[in-house]
Amino acid sequence: MIKILTALHTTPDIRSYRTHSFENISRCMNNSEELQIIWLVYKPERIDTGKYTDKNNIVIDIHDFHNAVEAIKKYEPDIVWAAPTLNLPDFAISIAGKKLGIPVVGELVNEIFIKDNELELFKTYLTHFFESSVPTDSGKEEKKFMRRGRFFLYKLFFLLKTQKAVGWSFFKILKYFCILVKSHLTVYKNLHNPVFSCDVHFVETEKLLNTLISKGYDKEKLIVTGIPMYDSAAKQIQELEKVKQKNSKTSVLFLTHAMYEHGIWTKEQRDSLVKKVITELSKHKDKLSITVKIHPSSEQLSDYESLIHNIDNSIEIFQKGDILEYIVNSDIIITYSGASSLVYALMCKKPIIVCNFYNLKNDIFVDRKVVLACKNEKEVINSVLDAKNKEFENDQNLKEFIEDYFYRLDGKASERIAKELVRIAKSRSC
């Protein structure tokens, strides 16, 4: 059995990019090499870890450790999986793993768009700091003054204590603090920074490989694999198509994304866009069937209920459930620039409308003409009409786009990563 320790912002029963990826990777393992995932969950309050722990999943709580070194020493993983980004808990387990001689791996994906206004991003972060809830709140927790800001400080101090535990000097800690501040303010125009490098990186595409090398990444630490999250989707789509629900109206799925929660938009921008889109769609609900699906862990259902039901309380809003089911049962997808679920919609050959009301730059989906761009609410209904005529089956743009940015989508990314994990674990035990 190969033991992997990783950090997670919510409990593993909630479907996320990382849980979905590990599900697919686990399926590619032999019985003698199956995975056991140690989930270091970081939430504002302690969780009942026993509720989520089983043979292949051990859930531990960040509050039970002073630093990441303690957690890794206690559970002795074969591999640490950490996103090579500015995310504080991931950075903490990365530097702790390296100090203890544990191989650290992570994934590097394509940049979807650029946002280059540091002042605007700083204002958004400042607003977030004083918020009384965090994006992963289920609504059951009692709101508290500056809850989000205090939780950020908790994660920062966890990182600082980890840096101290691995022997970093005061000046090195201060240097990296400045790097983190700068990285937060420039994250949407420079996502990939080699200062957060792992020992091995699973890279999304050949195209990205060359970009990373030019930015200073060590070529020997980069392995092109594709992204495991999409591997099981093709087969699942075929099964869902067989039982697809029929609707006499044109079914429109409004697929949201945590743009405000990630600091890309302000709350006012998020609220304004949602209200404008829903208002336009609801004017035509005699011909349109409207469904809203929000992010399963990074957005709050209560936010969308207050925004949308004040306009039309007949519109259904969902947070839980398999995103593929919602996409397959829809005729048209409306979403935002940068939404990760766009790939699933493309795989389903669905016409997609991207609402880019705030002129975000370098959206590869828009630039490569595999989606329709909608720049304001006046264009929403016309975009819906245009989307009904959009045909993807023989779209050369789509084929070339997938080849460039998603490494074939051949369903074998998990298999490629599984082989590397076995190799890494075996080389360490030798």
N, C-alpha and C positions, 0 to 999 in steps of 0.2 A: 504493500500500500504506500502511495506517495502522499505525504502530508503537505498541504499548501496553506500558508497563512496570508490572509488578505484583509483589507479594511472595507467596511461597508457602512453607508450613511443611514441605512434602515435595516430592519430585520429581513433575513433571507427568504421569508415566506412571501414577501412583496416582490413581484417580478421587476427586475431592473436589467440594465445592460450587462452587469457583471454576473448576476445569478443566471441569466439566460445563457451567457457564454460558457459558464462552467457546466451547466446542464449538458450542452452539446459536446464539450470536451470530454466529460465523464463517459458519455456513450461510446467514445472511441477507444477507451481504455480496456485492456484485457482484465480478466478477473484477478489475476495475480498482480496487476499494476493499477488497481482502481484508486480513485482519488478520495482523500478525506480533506474537506475544506474546513479550515479554522477561521471563522468569521469574526473579526474584531469590529464589533458594532459600535458606532459612535453616534449617540443621540443625547439630547440635553439631560434626560434622566436615566437612571438605571432601568434595565429591562429584566424580565424573567428569562434568563438564558436557558433554563431547563425546558422551557416551553418549545424551543426551536431546535434542540439538540437531538441528534440521532447518530447512527453508526457512521454515516458519511458526512455529517455536518456537525461541527462543534461550534457553538455560539458563545463568545466571550464578550464581556462588557468593558469598554475603555475605562470606566470609572473604577474598575478593580485593579488598575495598574498605575504606578506613578509615571511610567514612561514605556516606550515601545520595547526597550531592551528587556524589561521584566516579562512582558508577554511572550516574546520570542524564546527567552530562556526557559520559561515554564512549559511551553508546548512543543519546543524543539521541532519545528517544521523542516522538511527537506528543502522547501523553496518558499520564498516570499514573493507574492504577486502584488506589485504596487504600481499605480498609474504614474508614469514619469512626468508629473505635472506639479503645479504649485499647490495642489490639495494638501492641506497640512497633515492629516493622519497618514496619507499615503507616503508623504515625504519622510515622516517619522519612522514608519516601519522599513522604509528603504534604507535609510542611513543606519538603523539598528541592525538590519539583516547583514549589511556589508561589514559592519564592525565585528559581528559574530561569525563571519565566514559562511553565511547562508547565501546561496545564489539568489539574486533579486531579478525578477523578470517583470515586464510590463508591455503594454500595447501602445502603438503610436498610430493615430488615424489622421485622415486628411482634414485640413482646415476647410470649413464650409464657406465662411464669409469673413470679411474684415470690418471691424468697427474701430475707428481711430481717434475718437474724441475722449482723451484721458480725463478732462475736466468733468464731462458728463458722467463718465463711469465712476469717478470719485464721489460725485453727488449721490449717485445711486447707492454706492456702498455705504455712505454716511447715513442715508435714509434707512437702509437695511439694518444698520447697527442698532437703531433705536426701536426696531419693531418688537412687538410683544409676542410673536410666534415665529417658528421656523418652518420652512417649506414641507418638512416631513411630518409635521403635526397632523394627527388624524382628526383633530377637532375635539377630542375628548380631553386633552390636556388643558389645564387652566392657563389662560394667557397671563403673562407676567411682564412687568416693565423691563424693557431692554432685553428680553429673553434671547433674541437672536445675537445681539452684540455680546452678551455674557457668554453664550455658547462658543462664539468665535474666539473669545479670549481664552476659554477653557482649552480649545484645540491648540491655540498658539502656545499656551504654557506647557501643554503635553509635548509639543514639538521641542520647545526650549529645554525642558527637562531631559528629553531624549538626547538632544545635542550635547548637553552637559554630561550625561551618562556615558556617551561614547568617547568623551575626552576632548571635545572641541574647546578651544580657547575662547575667552570673552570676545576677542577681536574677530575670530572666525564666525561666531554666532551673530555678532553685530553685522558683519559683512553679508551673511546670508539673509538676515532680517531685511536689509536694504534691497537685496535681490528679490525677495518675496514681495515687498511693497511695489517695486518697479514692475514685476511680472504681473501682479494683479491689475495694474493700471494699463498694461499693454497686452493683456492676454488675447484680445480679439484681433490683434494685428501681428502677433508673434506667439502662436500657441506652443511651438516646439522650442524648448530651451535646453541645450545639452547639460546645463548645470544640474538638472534633475534626472540625469541618465540612470538607467538600471544596468545590470551586468549583461542582460540579453533583452532585446526589444523585438516584439512581434509586430511587423510593419504591415500596414493595410495594402499597399500597392508598390509596384516597381517605380511608378512615377514619384511617389513620396520618398522612396529610398534615396534618389539623387538629391532631392531637396534637403533631406536630413544630413547627408554627407557634406553638402555645401554650408550647412549651418554649424558644422563642427562635431557632429556625432561620429563615433568610431565605427567604421564600416564593418569591422569584425563582430560588432555587437548587434548588428541589424539583420533580421531574417524576415524575408517577405513571406507572409502566410495567408493574408486575408483576415477577415473578421469572423470569429465563430458564431456570433449572434445570429447571422443570417442563414446558417447551414441547414437548419431543420425547416426553414420557411417554405422552400419550394414544394416539398412533399405535403406539408400541412396545408398549403394553399390549394393543392389539387383535391384534398379531402374536403376542405371547406366549400369548394366550388360545387361539389356534389349535393350538398344540403343547403345551398344558398337560399336565403329567404327572398321571395318575390314581392315586389312592391309596385302598385299601380302608379305611384308618383315617382319622380326622379329623386333618388335617395342621395342626400348631401351629408357628408360627414365633416364636421368642423373639428379638426385635429389640432389641439393646442400644444404648446411647448413652454418650458420654464424660462422664457426670455426675461421676465422680470426677476425671477428668483435667482438667475445667474448674472444679473447686473447688466444685461444687454439693453433692456428697456427700463424706463421708470414705471412705477405703478400706474401713473396717469396714462402713459402710452399704452400699456397693456389693457387697461379698462376701456380706454377710448376706442381702440381697435375692435375689441370684442363687441362692444355695444353697437358700433357702426355696422359690423358685418352681420350680426344677428338681426338688427333692425331691417336691413335691406333684404335678408333672406325671408324674414317673417312676413314681409309684404306680399310674398309669392307662395305662401304655404299651402295654397289651394293646389299648386302644382309640384311643390317640393316637400319631401319628407326630411326633416332636419334633426340630426343627432350630433351631440357634442361629446367628445372623448378627451379627457385631460390626462396629464402625466400621472402615472400610478403612484409616484412617491414625492415628486418635487413641487407639486402644486396643491392648493387647498380647494376642496370641493365647495366649501362654503363661499369662497370668493366668487366662483363662477355662478353659483346659485343666485347670489344677490345681484350679480350683473345681468344675467340672462332672464331670470324669471320675472324681473321687473318689466321686461319688454314682452316676453311671451312665456307664460308658465306652463305651456303644453310641451315645450321643447325638453327632451330628455337629456340629462347630463350624466355621464358615467366616468368613474375613475378606475374601478376594478375591471378585470376581464382581459382576455387576450386581444391585443391590438389587431391581429390579423383577422379575427372574426368580424370586427367592426369594418375593416377595410374591404374585405371580400363582399360583405353585404351592402356596400355602398356603390353608387354609380359615379360619384364625383367627390374628390377630396379637396377641402380648403384648409390650408395650414399656413405656417410662418416660414420665413427664411431661416435656414439652419436647423429645422426640426429633423431629428435623427430618424423618425419613423417614415420619412419620405422614401427611404429605400424600399421598405415593405410595399408602399403604394406603387412604386415603379415595378417591383417584381410581380405585382398583381395586375399590371398593365392598366392601371386606373388613371384617368385624366386628373391632373393635379393643378390647383390654383394656389400660388404662393402670394400671400398678402405682404407686400413689402412697402408698407405705408411710410416708413421712416428712412427709406433710401439706404439700406444696408448694402455695403459694397462687396464685390467678389463672391457673390452667391453662385457656386458652381452649377447648381441646378438650373438657375435662370440663364446664366451665361452660355450654357451648353444647350439651351432650348429644349429641355426635356420636361419642363413645366410651363405653365402660363403665369405671367407676372401680373399682379393686380396692385396698382399704386395708390388707390383711394377707394372709398366706399361707393363712389359713383360708377366704378367699373365692375363691381361685384357681380351683378346680375348678368351683364354682358359677358363676363368671363365664364359664368356658369353655362350660358348658351354656347359659347365657343368651345368649352370643355366637352360638351355633349358630342361634338363633332371631331374630337381629338382621337386619333387612332394610333395605338402604340405597337400593334402586332409586328409591323414591318418597318418600324422607325429606326433608320440607320443611326440617328443621333443617339438614341437610347443604347443601342448595342455598343457604340464606340465609348459612350459615357461610362457604362458599366465596366468595360475593359480597362479604362484609364483609372477609375477611382475605386473600384470594388473588387479587383483581382478575380475576375471571372464569375464570381458568385456560383462556383461549381459545387458547393456543398462540402468541400474538403478542407476548409480552413481549420476546423476543429481537429481533424485527423493530423494535419501538419503540425499543429501546436502540441497535440498529445505526444507525438513522436519526440519532439524537442524536450518536453517536460521529462519524459522517461530517460532520454539521453543525459539531461542535466542531473537528474536525481542519481542515476547510476554512476556518472563520473565523480560525483561527490562522495559516494560510498566506497569507491575504489581506493 
